[in-house]
Amino acid sequence: MLSVEEVERRLELLRVEHRDLDCAIAALGQVARPDQIQLARMKKRKLRLRDEILMLESSLVPDIIA
């Protein structure tokens, strides 16, 4: 189990990578004939990052017993 500090560090790294991929996807989209395979792989990676970010964020929220 990761500590809160480790989770927050991991989240920051994932968010940076997610932003970088967003910029790279936008730049590749500006090319006249973008590599569709590379673009698809980048988009899939971005989605996996988003899922991992959401999972880690939810792990930081304490369970509420109703």
DSSP file (Angstrom, degrees, kcal/mol; ACC not computed):
  #  RESIDUE AA STRUCTURE BP1 BP2  ACC     N-H-->O    O-->H-N    N-H-->O    O-->H-N    TCO  KAPPA ALPHA  PHI   PSI    X-CA   Y-CA   Z-CA
    1    1 A M              0   0    0      0, 0.0     2,-0.2     0, 0.0     0, 0.0   0.000 360.0 360.0 360.0 132.9    0.0    0.0    0.0
    2    2 A L        -     0   0    0      1,-0.1     2,-0.1     2,-0.1     0, 0.0  -0.543 360.0-117.9 -82.7 147.0    1.3    3.4   -1.0
    3    3 A S     >  -     0   0    0     -2,-0.2     4,-2.4     1,-0.1     5,-0.2  -0.335  30.9-105.0 -74.6 166.6    1.5    6.2    1.5
    4    4 A V  H  > S+     0   0    0      1,-0.2     4,-2.5     2,-0.2     5,-0.2   0.894 122.8  52.0 -59.6 -40.7   -0.5    9.4    0.9
    5    5 A E  H  > S+     0   0    0      2,-0.2     4,-2.2     1,-0.2    -1,-0.2   0.895 109.6  48.8 -64.6 -39.6    2.7   11.2   -0.1
    6    6 A E  H  > S+     0   0    0      2,-0.2     4,-2.6     1,-0.2    -2,-0.2   0.898 111.2  49.9 -66.6 -40.6    3.6    8.5   -2.6
    7    7 A V  H  X S+     0   0    0     -4,-2.4     4,-2.7     2,-0.2    -2,-0.2   0.924 111.0  49.2 -63.8 -43.9    0.2    8.6   -4.1
    8    8 A E  H  X S+     0   0    0     -4,-2.5     4,-2.1     2,-0.2    -2,-0.2   0.888 111.8  48.6 -64.4 -38.9    0.3   12.4   -4.5
    9    9 A R  H  X S+     0   0    0     -4,-2.2     4,-2.2     2,-0.2    -2,-0.2   0.929 112.7  48.0 -64.3 -44.8    3.8   12.2   -6.1
   10   10 A R  H  X S+     0   0    0     -4,-2.6     4,-2.5     1,-0.2    -2,-0.2   0.903 110.1  52.9 -62.0 -41.4    2.5    9.5   -8.5
   11   11 A L  H  X S+     0   0    0     -4,-2.7     4,-2.7     1,-0.2    -1,-0.2   0.913 108.0  50.4 -60.3 -43.5   -0.6   11.6   -9.3
   12   12 A E  H  X S+     0   0    0     -4,-2.1     4,-2.2     1,-0.2    -1,-0.2   0.915 111.2  48.4 -63.3 -42.4    1.6   14.6  -10.1
   13   13 A L  H  X S+     0   0    0     -4,-2.2     4,-2.4     1,-0.2    -1,-0.2   0.914 112.8  48.0 -63.1 -42.4    3.8   12.5  -12.5
   14   14 A L  H  X S+     0   0    0     -4,-2.5     4,-2.6     2,-0.2    -2,-0.2   0.896 110.4  51.4 -65.8 -40.3    0.7   11.0  -14.2
   15   15 A R  H  X S+     0   0    0     -4,-2.7     4,-2.5     2,-0.2    -1,-0.2   0.897 110.2  49.5 -64.0 -40.0   -0.9   14.4  -14.6
   16   16 A V  H  X S+     0   0    0     -4,-2.2     4,-2.6     2,-0.2    -2,-0.2   0.938 112.6  46.8 -63.8 -46.2    2.3   15.8  -16.2
   17   17 A E  H  X S+     0   0    0     -4,-2.4     4,-2.5     1,-0.2    -2,-0.2   0.896 111.3  52.4 -62.3 -39.3    2.5   12.9  -18.6
   18   18 A H  H  X S+     0   0    0     -4,-2.6     4,-2.1     2,-0.2    -1,-0.2   0.922 111.3  46.4 -62.0 -45.5   -1.2   13.3  -19.4
   19   19 A R  H  X S+     0   0    0     -4,-2.5     4,-2.2     2,-0.2    -2,-0.2   0.912 111.8  51.3 -63.4 -42.6   -0.7   17.0  -20.2
   20   20 A D  H  X S+     0   0    0     -4,-2.6     4,-2.6     1,-0.2    -2,-0.2   0.909 110.2  48.9 -61.4 -42.4    2.3   16.2  -22.3
   21   21 A L  H  X S+     0   0    0     -4,-2.5     4,-2.9     2,-0.2     5,-0.2   0.892 107.9  55.1 -64.2 -38.5    0.4   13.6  -24.3
   22   22 A D  H  X S+     0   0    0     -4,-2.1     4,-2.1     1,-0.2    -2,-0.2   0.923 110.9  44.8 -59.0 -45.1   -2.4   16.1  -24.8
   23   23 A C  H  X S+     0   0    0     -4,-2.2     4,-2.5     2,-0.2    -2,-0.2   0.905 113.5  50.1 -65.6 -42.0    0.1   18.5  -26.3
   24   24 A A  H  X S+     0   0    0     -4,-2.6     4,-2.5     2,-0.2    -2,-0.2   0.895 110.5  49.5 -65.3 -39.6    1.7   15.8  -28.4
   25   25 A I  H  X S+     0   0    0     -4,-2.9     4,-2.0     2,-0.2    -1,-0.2   0.913 111.9  48.8 -64.7 -42.5   -1.7   14.6  -29.7
   26   26 A A  H  X S+     0   0    0     -4,-2.1     4,-0.8    -5,-0.2    -2,-0.2   0.911 112.5  48.2 -63.4 -42.2   -2.6   18.2  -30.6
   27   27 A A  H >X S+     0   0    0     -4,-2.5     3,-0.8     1,-0.2     4,-0.5   0.906 111.3  49.6 -65.7 -41.4    0.7   18.8  -32.4
   28   28 A L  H >< S+     0   0    0     -4,-2.5     3,-0.9     1,-0.2    -1,-0.2   0.847 105.5  58.7 -66.8 -32.3    0.3   15.5  -34.3
   29   29 A G  H 3< S+     0   0    0     -4,-2.0    -1,-0.2     1,-0.2    -2,-0.2   0.715  98.6  60.0 -67.9 -20.4   -3.2   16.5  -35.3
   30   30 A Q  H << S+     0   0    0     -3,-0.8    -1,-0.2    -4,-0.8    -2,-0.2   0.646  82.9 100.9 -81.5 -16.3   -1.8   19.7  -36.9
   31   31 A V  S << S-     0   0    0     -3,-0.9    -3,-0.0    -4,-0.5     0, 0.0  -0.421  81.7-123.6 -70.0 144.9    0.4   17.7  -39.3
   32   32 A A  S    S+     0   0    0      1,-0.3    -1,-0.1    -2,-0.1    -4,-0.0   0.902 104.3  16.8 -57.4 -44.6   -1.0   17.3  -42.9
   33   33 A R  S    S-     0   0    0      2,-0.0    -1,-0.3    -5,-0.0    -4,-0.1  -0.717  85.9-163.7-130.7  82.3   -1.0   13.5  -42.8
   34   34 A P        -     0   0    0      0, 0.0     2,-0.9     0, 0.0     3,-0.1  -0.280  32.3-103.0 -67.8 151.8   -0.6   12.3  -39.2
   35   35 A D     >  -     0   0    0      1,-0.2     4,-2.5     2,-0.1     5,-0.2  -0.656  33.6-161.5 -73.1 106.1    0.4    8.8  -38.4
   36   36 A Q  H  > S+     0   0    0     -2,-0.9     4,-2.3     1,-0.2    -1,-0.2   0.828  86.3  52.4 -64.7 -34.1   -3.0    7.3  -37.4
   37   37 A I  H  > S+     0   0    0      2,-0.2     4,-2.4     1,-0.2    -1,-0.2   0.938 111.7  45.4 -67.9 -46.2   -1.5    4.4  -35.6
   38   38 A Q  H  > S+     0   0    0      1,-0.2     4,-2.4     2,-0.2    -2,-0.2   0.909 113.0  51.5 -62.3 -41.9    0.8    6.6  -33.5
   39   39 A L  H  X S+     0   0    0     -4,-2.5     4,-2.1     1,-0.2    -2,-0.2   0.908 110.3  48.6 -61.6 -43.4   -2.2    8.9  -32.8
   40   40 A A  H  X S+     0   0    0     -4,-2.3     4,-2.3     2,-0.2    -1,-0.2   0.900 111.1  50.3 -64.2 -41.6   -4.4    6.0  -31.7
   41   41 A R  H  X S+     0   0    0     -4,-2.4     4,-2.4     1,-0.2    -2,-0.2   0.902 110.5  49.8 -63.9 -40.7   -1.7    4.6  -29.4
   42   42 A M  H  X S+     0   0    0     -4,-2.4     4,-2.3     2,-0.2    -1,-0.2   0.902 110.9  49.3 -64.8 -41.0   -1.2    8.1  -27.8
   43   43 A K  H  X S+     0   0    0     -4,-2.1     4,-2.1     2,-0.2    -2,-0.2   0.897 111.1  49.4 -66.2 -40.2   -4.9    8.4  -27.2
   44   44 A K  H  X S+     0   0    0     -4,-2.3     4,-2.3     2,-0.2    -2,-0.2   0.911 111.0  49.9 -64.5 -41.8   -5.1    5.0  -25.6
   45   45 A R  H  X S+     0   0    0     -4,-2.4     4,-2.5     1,-0.2    -2,-0.2   0.907 109.1  52.5 -61.9 -41.5   -2.2    5.8  -23.4
   46   46 A K  H  X S+     0   0    0     -4,-2.3     4,-2.3     1,-0.2    -1,-0.2   0.895 109.4  49.2 -62.4 -40.6   -3.9    9.0  -22.4
   47   47 A L  H  X S+     0   0    0     -4,-2.1     4,-2.4     2,-0.2    -1,-0.2   0.897 110.0  50.7 -65.7 -40.8   -7.1    7.2  -21.5
   48   48 A R  H  X S+     0   0    0     -4,-2.3     4,-2.3     2,-0.2    -2,-0.2   0.904 110.4  50.3 -63.4 -40.0   -5.1    4.6  -19.4
   49   49 A L  H  X S+     0   0    0     -4,-2.5     4,-2.8     2,-0.2    -2,-0.2   0.923 109.2  51.0 -62.2 -43.7   -3.4    7.5  -17.6
   50   50 A R  H  X S+     0   0    0     -4,-2.3     4,-2.6     1,-0.2    -2,-0.2   0.912 110.1  49.9 -60.1 -42.9   -6.8    9.1  -16.9
   51   51 A D  H  X S+     0   0    0     -4,-2.4     4,-2.2     2,-0.2    -1,-0.2   0.913 112.1  47.0 -62.6 -42.9   -8.1    5.9  -15.5
   52   52 A E  H  X S+     0   0    0     -4,-2.3     4,-2.5     2,-0.2     5,-0.2   0.894 111.1  52.2 -66.9 -39.0   -5.1    5.5  -13.2
   53   53 A I  H  X S+     0   0    0     -4,-2.8     4,-2.7     1,-0.2    -2,-0.2   0.936 110.8  47.4 -60.5 -46.9   -5.3    9.1  -12.1
   54   54 A L  H  X S+     0   0    0     -4,-2.6     4,-2.2     1,-0.2    -2,-0.2   0.887 111.4  51.1 -62.7 -39.6   -9.0    8.6  -11.2
   55   55 A M  H  X S+     0   0    0     -4,-2.2     4,-1.4     2,-0.2    -1,-0.2   0.927 112.9  44.7 -64.0 -45.3   -8.2    5.4   -9.3
   56   56 A L  H  X S+     0   0    0     -4,-2.5     4,-0.9     2,-0.2    -2,-0.2   0.896 112.0  52.5 -67.3 -39.7   -5.5    7.1   -7.3
   57   57 A E  H >X S+     0   0    0     -4,-2.7     3,-0.7     1,-0.2     4,-0.7   0.908 108.9  50.0 -61.9 -40.6   -7.6   10.1   -6.6
   58   58 A S  H >< S+     0   0    0     -4,-2.2     3,-0.6     1,-0.2    -1,-0.2   0.806 103.6  60.0 -69.3 -27.1  -10.4    7.9   -5.3
   59   59 A S  H 3< S+     0   0    0     -4,-1.4    -1,-0.2     1,-0.2    -2,-0.2   0.742 100.8  56.1 -70.9 -20.7   -7.9    6.1   -3.0
   60   60 A L  H << S+     0   0    0     -4,-0.9    -1,-0.2    -3,-0.7    -2,-0.2   0.698  89.6  86.3 -81.7 -19.4   -7.2    9.4   -1.3
   61   61 A V  S << S-     0   0    0     -4,-0.7     3,-0.1    -3,-0.6     2,-0.0  -0.710  85.2-123.5 -84.5 123.7  -10.9   10.0   -0.4
   62   62 A P        -     0   0    0      0, 0.0     2,-0.2     0, 0.0    -2,-0.1  -0.348  28.3-103.4 -67.9 146.9  -11.7    8.3    2.8
   63   63 A D        -     0   0    0     -4,-0.1     2,-0.6     1,-0.0    -4,-0.0  -0.476  31.7-145.0 -67.9 136.2  -14.6    5.8    2.8
   64   64 A I        -     0   0    0     -2,-0.2     2,-0.7    -3,-0.1    -1,-0.0  -0.920   4.0-147.1-106.8 122.0  -17.8    7.2    4.3
   65   65 A I              0   0    0     -2,-0.6    -2,-0.0     1,-0.1     0, 0.0  -0.788 360.0 360.0 -89.5 117.4  -19.9    4.8    6.2
   66   66 A A              0   0    0     -2,-0.7    -1,-0.1     0, 0.0    -2,-0.0   0.437 360.0 360.0 -98.0 360.0  -23.5    5.7    5.8
